Amino acid sequence: MPKSIRQRIAEEMTGAALPFLAFCIALNLTAGQITAALKIPLYLDSIGTILVAVLVGPWSAVICGSTANLLAAAFGNPTMIFFIPVVVVIGAFSGFLAKKGWFRKWYLVVIGGILQGVLAACISAPISAYVFGGVMMAGTDFLVLYFRSVGNTLLNSVFYQGLASDPADKLVSFLIVFFLTKNLPQRLLSRLRGAANVG
């Protein structure tokens, strides 16, 4: 009999998973606010989500990303609510790759990060274009303006911006997670269900 979502989450939430999840939510918020404040043409607000996907599981990663977006909305960036579908895909896809062993080798991490970025761009482009007119008050807005200035439609401009920045963003995020997992104390890793994903 297939397990329910609640059962799958309960299985993931063992050992140090709950405090680790809280830490990763804070990591998402902090990294996202710093990159937005500095107008860096990346997001880096899914590092915590990917970290949870690798070391805890995909369902917990979905909770991590969604909670971080809800909190970011509550703290003054209401646009983040609309991008919850994107973080759901990030959590699910990175968790899938982790279970397949893609976070054990750096070159698989690179490929996975690029694939994750393309997938994220495909999902976020329609949201950004049709809900926000392509303007997110972020460091990536200048790319949308550039693609518009050379004659592209709004949707295409946002999509091209996504393809220009999302693969780079997710590649950097995946590599950060890869190096973090290689340097976490063994005592902590042993208390997380997904430790075998990086072993």
N, C-alpha and C positions, 0 to 999 in steps of 0.2 A: 504494500500500500504506500503510495507517495506521501512523503512527509509534508506537513503544512509549513507555511512560511514561519509561523511562530516557533515550531519545533526546530527548524533550521537555524533561526536566530539564537534560540536557547542553546543549541549545540555549540555555536560559535562563541557565545558569551561565557567562557569558562576561564578559570585562572585569573590573570591580570587583565583580561580583555576589557572590562568596563572602565577602569581608570585609564587604560591605554586609549580607549575610544575618546574619552573626554579630553585627553592631551592632544589627540589628532584633530579634534574639532577646533581647539584653540590654535593649533598650528595652521589650519586652513585660514582661519580668520586673520591671524597675524600676518602671514605671508601675503594674503590677498590685499590687506590694507596697506602694507609697505609698498608693494609693486604699484598699486593704484596711486598712492601719494607721490611716488617718484616718477609716475608716468612712464614706467618701463613697458615696452610693447609685448609683455608677457602677462600671464595671470598668476601662476604659481599658487593658486588657491585650492588646488586639489591634491597637494602633496600628502596631507593627512589622510584623505580618502583613499589614495593609492596605497599608502602605508598600512592602513587597516585592511584593505582588500588582500594584501600580500600576507600579513601576519595574523589576521583574525578570520576573515572570510568576506565574500561578496555581499551578503545580506547586511552585515555590520558596516561595511563600507558605504552602502546605500544610506543607512541611518546616519553615518558620520557626515557624508556630503550634504544630505538633505537638512540635517540639523544646523550645520554650519551656514547654509544658505538662508535658512529661516532666521538665525541669529543675526546674520549680516543685514538682513532686511529690517529687523527690529532695531539695529544699531544705526540705521540711517541710509541704507541702500536697498530700498524696496524692490529694485529691479531683480535682485537675486532670487526672489521667489519664482520668477518665470523660468529660471534656468535649472530648476530642480530636475527636469527630465534629462538634462545633460549630465548632472552628477550621478544620476541613477545608472546611466550607461557607462560612465567612467568607473564606478564601483563594480558593476557587473563584469565589464570587459577586463579590467585589470585583475579582478579576482579569478576570472577564467584563465588568463594567461599565467597567473601565479600557480594555479593548480597544475598547469601543464609544464611547469618547471622553467618558465621563461625568465624568472628573476634569479636564476642561478648562474647565467652567463651574460656578460656585459653586452655582447653583440645581439643577443635576443632581446635584451632590455632596450637597445637602440631601435631595433625593428618594431618592437611592441609599442614604444613611445610614439613613433611616427604613425603607426596604424591607429593608435588611440586618438592622436591629434586629428587625423582625417575624419574619423568617426565623430568626434566631438564637433568638428566644423560643420559636418552635414546636418547635425541636429540643432546646433545653436544658430545657424544662419537664418532660418525662417523666423525664429523667435526674435532675434535682433532686428531683422528687417521689418517685419510686419507689426511687431508690438512697439518697438522703440525707434523706428525709422533709421536704424543703423548707427545711431549715436548713443554710446554707452558711457561717455565721460571717462574714458580710459585711454591708456597710452596707445591702444590699437586704432583709435578713431581716425588718426591721420591716414592710415592705410585705406579705410573706407572712402575718405574724401579723395584720395589719389585715384582709386579705381573708378569713382564716379566722374572725376574730372576728365578721364580719358574715354568716356562714353559708355560705360557699363551701366546696366540697370541697377537699382538699389539691391535687389536680392543677389545678383551676381557679384556686386561689389563687396557685400558682406561675406559672401561665400569665399571669394578670392582672399579677402582679409583673413578669414578663418584658416584657409589653406596656407597662408603666409605665416601666420602666428601660432595657430594651435599645434601643428606638429612640433614646432620648436619648443613651445611651452610644455607639451606633454613629454617630449624627449628629455628636457631638462628635469622635469618633475620625476620621471621614471629613473633617471640616473641618480638624482638625489636620494630617492627611496632605496635604490640598489646599494649605494655606498652607506646609507644609514643602517640598513639591515646587516651589512657586513661588519659593522662596528658596534652594534648593540651588545650589551653584556649578555653572556650566555645564560645568566640567572633569569633575566627578563625573557629572553627568547624561549627558554624551556617552559615558561608559563603561558605561552601563546600558542593557540591551536595550529597556526600556519607556519610554525618554525621550520617544518620540513620543506616548505616552499622555497626556502633560501639555503637549505643545507647542502 
